[in-house]
Amino acid sequence: MTELAFILLPVLLLAVPVVLLVRAARRPGWTRIEARIVAARLGENDTGSVTQYFPVLSVAYVIGGMEQVALDLPVARESHPDARRVRGLLTGPYGVGAPVDILCNTRSPERASIA
């Protein structure tokens, strides 16, 4: 039973921020826009016996005619215990220069999250 808890705990720790971001995205002022990845790295969440890896992106975007850069946005939905698998995403769909959808707060354009 405790082994199951160690497996589910990292999933819950990543799922809660995603749920909060989705709720925030439904609030007035948040909009979905396309950004370009300017930097990507491997992030990790070590909660005991299971380490989860995920892409962490820095993106550039334009909103309201102003250029913005958001640093270190985690892509929690791509979390996986195999670092090689996630590292492969950093040269593929999450490689530098690739487009990515983000959620941006039009009232505070510097606030963003991966959609």
MODELLER restraints for C-alpha pairs under 7 A, 6 or more apart:
rsr = mdl.restraints
at = mdl.atoms
rsr.add(forms.Gaussian(group=physical.xy_distance, feature=features.Distance(at['CA:6:A'], at['CA:48:A']), mean=6.94, stdev=0.5))
rsr.add(forms.Gaussian(group=physical.xy_distance, feature=features.Distance(at['CA:6:A'], at['CA:49:A']), mean=6.41, stdev=0.5))
rsr.add(forms.Gaussian(group=physical.xy_distance, feature=features.Distance(at['CA:6:A'], at['CA:50:A']), mean=6.67, stdev=0.5))
rsr.add(forms.Gaussian(group=physical.xy_distance, feature=features.Distance(at['CA:7:A'], at['CA:50:A']), mean=6.40, stdev=0.5))
rsr.add(forms.Gaussian(group=physical.xy_distance, feature=features.Distance(at['CA:10:A'], at['CA:47:A']), mean=6.28, stdev=0.5))
rsr.add(forms.Gaussian(group=physical.xy_distance, feature=features.Distance(at['CA:10:A'], at['CA:52:A']), mean=6.96, stdev=0.5))
rsr.add(forms.Gaussian(group=physical.xy_distance, feature=features.Distance(at['CA:14:A'], at['CA:76:A']), mean=5.83, stdev=0.5))
rsr.add(forms.Gaussian(group=physical.xy_distance, feature=features.Distance(at['CA:18:A'], at['CA:76:A']), mean=6.94, stdev=0.5))
rsr.add(forms.Gaussian(group=physical.xy_distance, feature=features.Distance(at['CA:25:A'], at['CA:103:A']), mean=6.57, stdev=0.5))
rsr.add(forms.Gaussian(group=physical.xy_distance, feature=features.Distance(at['CA:29:A'], at['CA:105:A']), mean=5.46, stdev=0.5))
rsr.add(forms.Gaussian(group=physical.xy_distance, feature=features.Distance(at['CA:29:A'], at['CA:106:A']), mean=5.16, stdev=0.5))
rsr.add(forms.Gaussian(group=physical.xy_distance, feature=features.Distance(at['CA:29:A'], at['CA:107:A']), mean=5.99, stdev=0.5))
rsr.add(forms.Gaussian(group=physical.xy_distance, feature=features.Distance(at['CA:30:A'], at['CA:103:A']), mean=6.27, stdev=0.5))
rsr.add(forms.Gaussian(group=physical.xy_distance, feature=features.Distance(at['CA:30:A'], at['CA:104:A']), mean=5.32, stdev=0.5))
rsr.add(forms.Gaussian(group=physical.xy_distance, feature=features.Distance(at['CA:30:A'], at['CA:105:A']), mean=4.28, stdev=0.5))
rsr.add(forms.Gaussian(group=physical.xy_distance, feature=features.Distance(at['CA:30:A'], at['CA:106:A']), mean=5.87, stdev=0.5))
rsr.add(forms.Gaussian(group=physical.xy_distance, feature=features.Distance(at['CA:31:A'], at['CA:103:A']), mean=5.43, stdev=0.5))
rsr.add(forms.Gaussian(group=physical.xy_distance, feature=features.Distance(at['CA:31:A'], at['CA:104:A']), mean=5.38, stdev=0.5))
rsr.add(forms.Gaussian(group=physical.xy_distance, feature=features.Distance(at['CA:31:A'], at['CA:105:A']), mean=6.47, stdev=0.5))
rsr.add(forms.Gaussian(group=physical.xy_distance, feature=features.Distance(at['CA:31:A'], at['CA:106:A']), mean=6.98, stdev=0.5))
rsr.add(forms.Gaussian(group=physical.xy_distance, feature=features.Distance(at['CA:32:A'], at['CA:101:A']), mean=6.56, stdev=0.5))
rsr.add(forms.Gaussian(group=physical.xy_distance, feature=features.Distance(at['CA:32:A'], at['CA:102:A']), mean=5.62, stdev=0.5))
rsr.add(forms.Gaussian(group=physical.xy_distance, feature=features.Distance(at['CA:32:A'], at['CA:103:A']), mean=4.53, stdev=0.5))
rsr.add(forms.Gaussian(group=physical.xy_distance, feature=features.Distance(at['CA:32:A'], at['CA:104:A']), mean=6.31, stdev=0.5))
rsr.add(forms.Gaussian(group=physical.xy_distance, feature=features.Distance(at['CA:33:A'], at['CA:101:A']), mean=5.66, stdev=0.5))
rsr.add(forms.Gaussian(group=physical.xy_distance, feature=features.Distance(at['CA:33:A'], at['CA:102:A']), mean=5.58, stdev=0.5))
rsr.add(forms.Gaussian(group=physical.xy_distance, feature=features.Distance(at['CA:33:A'], at['CA:103:A']), mean=6.39, stdev=0.5))
rsr.add(forms.Gaussian(group=physical.xy_distance, feature=features.Distance(at['CA:34:A'], at['CA:61:A']), mean=6.98, stdev=0.5))
rsr.add(forms.Gaussian(group=physical.xy_distance, feature=features.Distance(at['CA:34:A'], at['CA:99:A']), mean=6.44, stdev=0.5))
rsr.add(forms.Gaussian(group=physical.xy_distance, feature=features.Distance(at['CA:34:A'], at['CA:100:A']), mean=5.69, stdev=0.5))
rsr.add(forms.Gaussian(group=physical.xy_distance, feature=features.Distance(at['CA:34:A'], at['CA:101:A']), mean=4.51, stdev=0.5))
rsr.add(forms.Gaussian(group=physical.xy_distance, feature=features.Distance(at['CA:34:A'], at['CA:102:A']), mean=6.15, stdev=0.5))
rsr.add(forms.Gaussian(group=physical.xy_distance, feature=features.Distance(at['CA:35:A'], at['CA:59:A']), mean=6.01, stdev=0.5))
rsr.add(forms.Gaussian(group=physical.xy_distance, feature=features.Distance(at['CA:35:A'], at['CA:60:A']), mean=5.57, stdev=0.5))
rsr.add(forms.Gaussian(group=physical.xy_distance, feature=features.Distance(at['CA:35:A'], at['CA:61:A']), mean=4.61, stdev=0.5))
rsr.add(forms.Gaussian(group=physical.xy_distance, feature=features.Distance(at['CA:35:A'], at['CA:99:A']), mean=5.62, stdev=0.5))
rsr.add(forms.Gaussian(group=physical.xy_distance, feature=features.Distance(at['CA:35:A'], at['CA:100:A']), mean=5.36, stdev=0.5))
rsr.add(forms.Gaussian(group=physical.xy_distance, feature=features.Distance(at['CA:35:A'], at['CA:101:A']), mean=6.04, stdev=0.5))
rsr.add(forms.Gaussian(group=physical.xy_distance, feature=features.Distance(at['CA:35:A'], at['CA:102:A']), mean=6.61, stdev=0.5))
rsr.add(forms.Gaussian(group=physical.xy_distance, feature=features.Distance(at['CA:36:A'], at['CA:59:A']), mean=5.39, stdev=0.5))
rsr.add(forms.Gaussian(group=physical.xy_distance, feature=features.Distance(at['CA:36:A'], at['CA:60:A']), mean=5.36, stdev=0.5))
rsr.add(forms.Gaussian(group=physical.xy_distance, feature=features.Distance(at['CA:36:A'], at['CA:61:A']), mean=6.52, stdev=0.5))
rsr.add(forms.Gaussian(group=physical.xy_distance, feature=features.Distance(at['CA:36:A'], at['CA:97:A']), mean=5.62, stdev=0.5))
rsr.add(forms.Gaussian(group=physical.xy_distance, feature=features.Distance(at['CA:36:A'], at['CA:98:A']), mean=5.66, stdev=0.5))
rsr.add(forms.Gaussian(group=physical.xy_distance, feature=features.Distance(at['CA:36:A'], at['CA:99:A']), mean=4.58, stdev=0.5))
rsr.add(forms.Gaussian(group=physical.xy_distance, feature=features.Distance(at['CA:36:A'], at['CA:100:A']), mean=6.10, stdev=0.5))
rsr.add(forms.Gaussian(group=physical.xy_distance, feature=features.Distance(at['CA:37:A'], at['CA:57:A']), mean=6.59, stdev=0.5))
rsr.add(forms.Gaussian(group=physical.xy_distance, feature=features.Distance(at['CA:37:A'], at['CA:58:A']), mean=5.94, stdev=0.5))
rsr.add(forms.Gaussian(group=physical.xy_distance, feature=features.Distance(at['CA:37:A'], at['CA:59:A']), mean=4.40, stdev=0.5))
rsr.add(forms.Gaussian(group=physical.xy_distance, feature=features.Distance(at['CA:37:A'], at['CA:60:A']), mean=6.47, stdev=0.5))
rsr.add(forms.Gaussian(group=physical.xy_distance, feature=features.Distance(at['CA:37:A'], at['CA:95:A']), mean=6.88, stdev=0.5))
rsr.add(forms.Gaussian(group=physical.xy_distance, feature=features.Distance(at['CA:37:A'], at['CA:96:A']), mean=5.00, stdev=0.5))
rsr.add(forms.Gaussian(group=physical.xy_distance, feature=features.Distance(at['CA:37:A'], at['CA:97:A']), mean=5.10, stdev=0.5))
rsr.add(forms.Gaussian(group=physical.xy_distance, feature=features.Distance(at['CA:37:A'], at['CA:98:A']), mean=5.57, stdev=0.5))
rsr.add(forms.Gaussian(group=physical.xy_distance, feature=features.Distance(at['CA:37:A'], at['CA:99:A']), mean=6.33, stdev=0.5))
rsr.add(forms.Gaussian(group=physical.xy_distance, feature=features.Distance(at['CA:37:A'], at['CA:100:A']), mean=6.95, stdev=0.5))
rsr.add(forms.Gaussian(group=physical.xy_distance, feature=features.Distance(at['CA:38:A'], at['CA:58:A']), mean=5.65, stdev=0.5))
rsr.add(forms.Gaussian(group=physical.xy_distance, feature=features.Distance(at['CA:38:A'], at['CA:59:A']), mean=5.26, stdev=0.5))
rsr.add(forms.Gaussian(group=physical.xy_distance, feature=features.Distance(at['CA:38:A'], at['CA:60:A']), mean=6.48, stdev=0.5))
rsr.add(forms.Gaussian(group=physical.xy_distance, feature=features.Distance(at['CA:38:A'], at['CA:96:A']), mean=5.23, stdev=0.5))
rsr.add(forms.Gaussian(group=physical.xy_distance, feature=features.Distance(at['CA:38:A'], at['CA:97:A']), mean=6.10, stdev=0.5))
rsr.add(forms.Gaussian(group=physical.xy_distance, feature=features.Distance(at['CA:39:A'], at['CA:57:A']), mean=5.87, stdev=0.5))
rsr.add(forms.Gaussian(group=physical.xy_distance, feature=features.Distance(at['CA:39:A'], at['CA:58:A']), mean=5.05, stdev=0.5))
rsr.add(forms.Gaussian(group=physical.xy_distance, feature=features.Distance(at['CA:39:A'], at['CA:96:A']), mean=5.61, stdev=0.5))
rsr.add(forms.Gaussian(group=physical.xy_distance, feature=features.Distance(at['CA:40:A'], at['CA:55:A']), mean=6.81, stdev=0.5))
rsr.add(forms.Gaussian(group=physical.xy_distance, feature=features.Distance(at['CA:40:A'], at['CA:56:A']), mean=5.72, stdev=0.5))
rsr.add(forms.Gaussian(group=physical.xy_distance, feature=features.Distance(at['CA:40:A'], at['CA:57:A']), mean=4.57, stdev=0.5))
rsr.add(forms.Gaussian(group=physical.xy_distance, feature=features.Distance(at['CA:40:A'], at['CA:58:A']), mean=6.30, stdev=0.5))
rsr.add(forms.Gaussian(group=physical.xy_distance, feature=features.Distance(at['CA:40:A'], at['CA:90:A']), mean=6.26, stdev=0.5))
rsr.add(forms.Gaussian(group=physical.xy_distance, feature=features.Distance(at['CA:40:A'], at['CA:95:A']), mean=6.67, stdev=0.5))
rsr.add(forms.Gaussian(group=physical.xy_distance, feature=features.Distance(at['CA:40:A'], at['CA:96:A']), mean=6.55, stdev=0.5))
rsr.add(forms.Gaussian(group=physical.xy_distance, feature=features.Distance(at['CA:41:A'], at['CA:55:A']), mean=5.98, stdev=0.5))
rsr.add(forms.Gaussian(group=physical.xy_distance, feature=features.Distance(at['CA:41:A'], at['CA:56:A']), mean=5.30, stdev=0.5))
rsr.add(forms.Gaussian(group=physical.xy_distance, feature=features.Distance(at['CA:41:A'], at['CA:57:A']), mean=6.60, stdev=0.5))
rsr.add(forms.Gaussian(group=physical.xy_distance, feature=features.Distance(at['CA:41:A'], at['CA:90:A']), mean=6.96, stdev=0.5))
rsr.add(forms.Gaussian(group=physical.xy_distance, feature=features.Distance(at['CA:42:A'], at['CA:53:A']), mean=6.67, stdev=0.5))
rsr.add(forms.Gaussian(group=physical.xy_distance, feature=features.Distance(at['CA:42:A'], at['CA:54:A']), mean=5.96, stdev=0.5))
rsr.add(forms.Gaussian(group=physical.xy_distance, feature=features.Distance(at['CA:42:A'], at['CA:55:A']), mean=5.05, stdev=0.5))
rsr.add(forms.Gaussian(group=physical.xy_distance, feature=features.Distance(at['CA:42:A'], at['CA:56:A']), mean=5.96, stdev=0.5))
rsr.add(forms.Gaussian(group=physical.xy_distance, feature=features.Distance(at['CA:42:A'], at['CA:87:A']), mean=6.48, stdev=0.5))
rsr.add(forms.Gaussian(group=physical.xy_distance, feature=features.Distance(at['CA:43:A'], at['CA:53:A']), mean=5.56, stdev=0.5))
rsr.add(forms.Gaussian(group=physical.xy_distance, feature=features.Distance(at['CA:43:A'], at['CA:54:A']), mean=5.17, stdev=0.5))
rsr.add(forms.Gaussian(group=physical.xy_distance, feature=features.Distance(at['CA:43:A'], at['CA:55:A']), mean=5.79, stdev=0.5))
rsr.add(forms.Gaussian(group=physical.xy_distance, feature=features.Distance(at['CA:43:A'], at['CA:56:A']), mean=5.72, stdev=0.5))
rsr.add(forms.Gaussian(group=physical.xy_distance, feature=features.Distance(at['CA:44:A'], at['CA:51:A']), mean=6.72, stdev=0.5))
rsr.add(forms.Gaussian(group=physical.xy_distance, feature=features.Distance(at['CA:44:A'], at['CA:52:A']), mean=5.58, stdev=0.5))
rsr.add(forms.Gaussian(group=physical.xy_distance, feature=features.Distance(at['CA:44:A'], at['CA:53:A']), mean=4.36, stdev=0.5))
rsr.add(forms.Gaussian(group=physical.xy_distance, feature=features.Distance(at['CA:44:A'], at['CA:54:A']), mean=6.20, stdev=0.5))
rsr.add(forms.Gaussian(group=physical.xy_distance, feature=features.Distance(at['CA:45:A'], at['CA:51:A']), mean=5.70, stdev=0.5))
rsr.add(forms.Gaussian(group=physical.xy_distance, feature=features.Distance(at['CA:45:A'], at['CA:52:A']), mean=5.18, stdev=0.5))
rsr.add(forms.Gaussian(group=physical.xy_distance, feature=features.Distance(at['CA:45:A'], at['CA:53:A']), mean=6.41, stdev=0.5))
rsr.add(forms.Gaussian(group=physical.xy_distance, feature=features.Distance(at['CA:46:A'], at['CA:52:A']), mean=6.48, stdev=0.5))
rsr.add(forms.Gaussian(group=physical.xy_distance, feature=features.Distance(at['CA:51:A'], at['CA:81:A']), mean=5.81, stdev=0.5))
rsr.add(forms.Gaussian(group=physical.xy_distance, feature=features.Distance(at['CA:52:A'], at['CA:79:A']), mean=5.93, stdev=0.5))
rsr.add(forms.Gaussian(group=physical.xy_distance, feature=features.Distance(at['CA:52:A'], at['CA:80:A']), mean=5.26, stdev=0.5))
rsr.add(forms.Gaussian(group=physical.xy_distance, feature=features.Distance(at['CA:52:A'], at['CA:81:A']), mean=4.50, stdev=0.5))
rsr.add(forms.Gaussian(group=physical.xy_distance, feature=features.Distance(at['CA:53:A'], at['CA:79:A']), mean=5.38, stdev=0.5))
rsr.add(forms.Gaussian(group=physical.xy_distance, feature=features.Distance(at['CA:53:A'], at['CA:80:A']), mean=5.35, stdev=0.5))
rsr.add(forms.Gaussian(group=physical.xy_distance, feature=features.Distance(at['CA:53:A'], at['CA:81:A']), mean=5.82, stdev=0.5))
rsr.add(forms.Gaussian(group=physical.xy_distance, feature=features.Distance(at['CA:53:A'], at['CA:82:A']), mean=6.93, stdev=0.5))
rsr.add(forms.Gaussian(group=physical.xy_distance, feature=features.Distance(at['CA:53:A'], at['CA:83:A']), mean=5.68, stdev=0.5))
rsr.add(forms.Gaussian(group=physical.xy_distance, feature=features.Distance(at['CA:53:A'], at['CA:86:A']), mean=6.56, stdev=0.5))
rsr.add(forms.Gaussian(group=physical.xy_distance, feature=features.Distance(at['CA:54:A'], at['CA:74:A']), mean=6.97, stdev=0.5))
rsr.add(forms.Gaussian(group=physical.xy_distance, feature=features.Distance(at['CA:54:A'], at['CA:75:A']), mean=6.15, stdev=0.5))
rsr.add(forms.Gaussian(group=physical.xy_distance, feature=features.Distance(at['CA:54:A'], at['CA:76:A']), mean=6.18, stdev=0.5))
rsr.add(forms.Gaussian(group=physical.xy_distance, feature=features.Distance(at['CA:54:A'], at['CA:78:A']), mean=5.67, stdev=0.5))
rsr.add(forms.Gaussian(group=physical.xy_distance, feature=features.Distance(at['CA:54:A'], at['CA:79:A']), mean=4.50, stdev=0.5))
rsr.add(forms.Gaussian(group=physical.xy_distance, feature=features.Distance(at['CA:54:A'], at['CA:80:A']), mean=6.54, stdev=0.5))
rsr.add(forms.Gaussian(group=physical.xy_distance, feature=features.Distance(at['CA:54:A'], at['CA:86:A']), mean=6.02, stdev=0.5))
rsr.add(forms.Gaussian(group=physical.xy_distance, feature=features.Distance(at['CA:55:A'], at['CA:74:A']), mean=6.02, stdev=0.5))
rsr.add(forms.Gaussian(group=physical.xy_distance, feature=features.Distance(at['CA:55:A'], at['CA:75:A']), mean=5.42, stdev=0.5))
rsr.add(forms.Gaussian(group=physical.xy_distance, feature=features.Distance(at['CA:55:A'], at['CA:86:A']), mean=6.63, stdev=0.5))
rsr.add(forms.Gaussian(group=physical.xy_distance, feature=features.Distance(at['CA:55:A'], at['CA:90:A']), mean=6.83, stdev=0.5))
rsr.add(forms.Gaussian(group=physical.xy_distance, feature=features.Distance(at['CA:56:A'], at['CA:72:A']), mean=5.42, stdev=0.5))
rsr.add(forms.Gaussian(group=physical.xy_distance, feature=features.Distance(at['CA:56:A'], at['CA:73:A']), mean=5.34, stdev=0.5))
rsr.add(forms.Gaussian(group=physical.xy_distance, feature=features.Distance(at['CA:56:A'], at['CA:74:A']), mean=4.37, stdev=0.5))
rsr.add(forms.Gaussian(group=physical.xy_distance, feature=features.Distance(at['CA:56:A'], at['CA:75:A']), mean=6.10, stdev=0.5))
rsr.add(forms.Gaussian(group=physical.xy_distance, feature=features.Distance(at['CA:57:A'], at['CA:71:A']), mean=6.73, stdev=0.5))
rsr.add(forms.Gaussian(group=physical.xy_distance, feature=features.Distance(at['CA:57:A'], at['CA:72:A']), mean=5.17, stdev=0.5))
rsr.add(forms.Gaussian(group=physical.xy_distance, feature=features.Distance(at['CA:57:A'], at['CA:73:A']), mean=5.03, stdev=0.5))
rsr.add(forms.Gaussian(group=physical.xy_distance, feature=features.Distance(at['CA:57:A'], at['CA:74:A']), mean=6.34, stdev=0.5))
rsr.add(forms.Gaussian(group=physical.xy_distance, feature=features.Distance(at['CA:58:A'], at['CA:70:A']), mean=5.56, stdev=0.5))
rsr.add(forms.Gaussian(group=physical.xy_distance, feature=features.Distance(at['CA:58:A'], at['CA:71:A']), mean=4.23, stdev=0.5))
rsr.add(forms.Gaussian(group=physical.xy_distance, feature=features.Distance(at['CA:58:A'], at['CA:72:A']), mean=5.15, stdev=0.5))
rsr.add(forms.Gaussian(group=physical.xy_distance, feature=features.Distance(at['CA:58:A'], at['CA:73:A']), mean=6.20, stdev=0.5))
rsr.add(forms.Gaussian(group=physical.xy_distance, feature=features.Distance(at['CA:59:A'], at['CA:69:A']), mean=5.60, stdev=0.5))
rsr.add(forms.Gaussian(group=physical.xy_distance, feature=features.Distance(at['CA:59:A'], at['CA:70:A']), mean=5.38, stdev=0.5))
rsr.add(forms.Gaussian(group=physical.xy_distance, feature=features.Distance(at['CA:59:A'], at['CA:71:A']), mean=6.58, stdev=0.5))
rsr.add(forms.Gaussian(group=physical.xy_distance, feature=features.Distance(at['CA:60:A'], at['CA:68:A']), mean=5.68, stdev=0.5))
rsr.add(forms.Gaussian(group=physical.xy_distance, feature=features.Distance(at['CA:60:A'], at['CA:69:A']), mean=4.37, stdev=0.5))
rsr.add(forms.Gaussian(group=physical.xy_distance, feature=features.Distance(at['CA:60:A'], at['CA:70:A']), mean=6.50, stdev=0.5))
rsr.add(forms.Gaussian(group=physical.xy_distance, feature=features.Distance(at['CA:61:A'], at['CA:67:A']), mean=5.78, stdev=0.5))
rsr.add(forms.Gaussian(group=physical.xy_distance, feature=features.Distance(at['CA:61:A'], at['CA:68:A']), mean=5.37, stdev=0.5))
rsr.add(forms.Gaussian(group=physical.xy_distance, feature=features.Distance(at['CA:61:A'], at['CA:69:A']), mean=6.39, stdev=0.5))
rsr.add(forms.Gaussian(group=physical.xy_distance, feature=features.Distance(at['CA:62:A'], at['CA:68:A']), mean=5.95, stdev=0.5))
rsr.add(forms.Gaussian(group=physical.xy_distance, feature=features.Distance(at['CA:63:A'], at['CA:109:A']), mean=6.75, stdev=0.5))
rsr.add(forms.Gaussian(group=physical.xy_distance, feature=features.Distance(at['CA:68:A'], at['CA:110:A']), mean=6.25, stdev=0.5))
rsr.add(forms.Gaussian(group=physical.xy_distance, feature=features.Distance(at['CA:70:A'], at['CA:110:A']), mean=6.55, stdev=0.5))
rsr.add(forms.Gaussian(group=physical.xy_distance, feature=features.Distance(at['CA:70:A'], at['CA:112:A']), mean=6.53, stdev=0.5))
rsr.add(forms.Gaussian(group=physical.xy_distance, feature=features.Distance(at['CA:73:A'], at['CA:113:A']), mean=6.10, stdev=0.5))
rsr.add(forms.Gaussian(group=physical.xy_distance, feature=features.Distance(at['CA:73:A'], at['CA:114:A']), mean=6.56, stdev=0.5))
rsr.add(forms.Gaussian(group=physical.xy_distance, feature=features.Distance(at['CA:75:A'], at['CA:114:A']), mean=6.40, stdev=0.5))
rsr.add(forms.Gaussian(group=physical.xy_distance, feature=features.Distance(at['CA:80:A'], at['CA:86:A']), mean=6.81, stdev=0.5))
rsr.add(forms.Gaussian(group=physical.xy_distance, feature=features.Distance(at['CA:101:A'], at['CA:114:A']), mean=6.39, stdev=0.5))
rsr.add(forms.Gaussian(group=physical.xy_distance, feature=features.Distance(at['CA:101:A'], at['CA:115:A']), mean=5.49, stdev=0.5))
rsr.add(forms.Gaussian(group=physical.xy_distance, feature=features.Distance(at['CA:102:A'], at['CA:112:A']), mean=6.49, stdev=0.5))
rsr.add(forms.Gaussian(group=physical.xy_distance, feature=features.Distance(at['CA:102:A'], at['CA:113:A']), mean=5.51, stdev=0.5))
rsr.add(forms.Gaussian(group=physical.xy_distance, feature=features.Distance(at['CA:102:A'], at['CA:114:A']), mean=4.37, stdev=0.5))
rsr.add(forms.Gaussian(group=physical.xy_distance, feature=features.Distance(at['CA:102:A'], at['CA:115:A']), mean=4.50, stdev=0.5))
rsr.add(forms.Gaussian(group=physical.xy_distance, feature=features.Distance(at['CA:103:A'], at['CA:112:A']), mean=5.45, stdev=0.5))
rsr.add(forms.Gaussian(group=physical.xy_distance, feature=features.Distance(at['CA:103:A'], at['CA:113:A']), mean=5.26, stdev=0.5))
rsr.add(forms.Gaussian(group=physical.xy_distance, feature=features.Distance(at['CA:103:A'], at['CA:114:A']), mean=6.10, stdev=0.5))
rsr.add(forms.Gaussian(group=physical.xy_distance, feature=features.Distance(at['CA:103:A'], at['CA:115:A']), mean=5.33, stdev=0.5))
rsr.add(forms.Gaussian(group=physical.xy_distance, feature=features.Distance(at['CA:104:A'], at['CA:111:A']), mean=5.95, stdev=0.5))
rsr.add(forms.Gaussian(group=physical.xy_distance, feature=features.Distance(at['CA:104:A'], at['CA:112:A']), mean=4.37, stdev=0.5))
rsr.add(forms.Gaussian(group=physical.xy_distance, feature=features.Distance(at['CA:104:A'], at['CA:113:A']), mean=6.68, stdev=0.5))
rsr.add(forms.Gaussian(group=physical.xy_distance, feature=features.Distance(at['CA:105:A'], at['CA:111:A']), mean=5.66, stdev=0.5))
rsr.add(forms.Gaussian(group=physical.xy_distance, feature=features.Distance(at['CA:105:A'], at['CA:112:A']), mean=6.36, stdev=0.5))
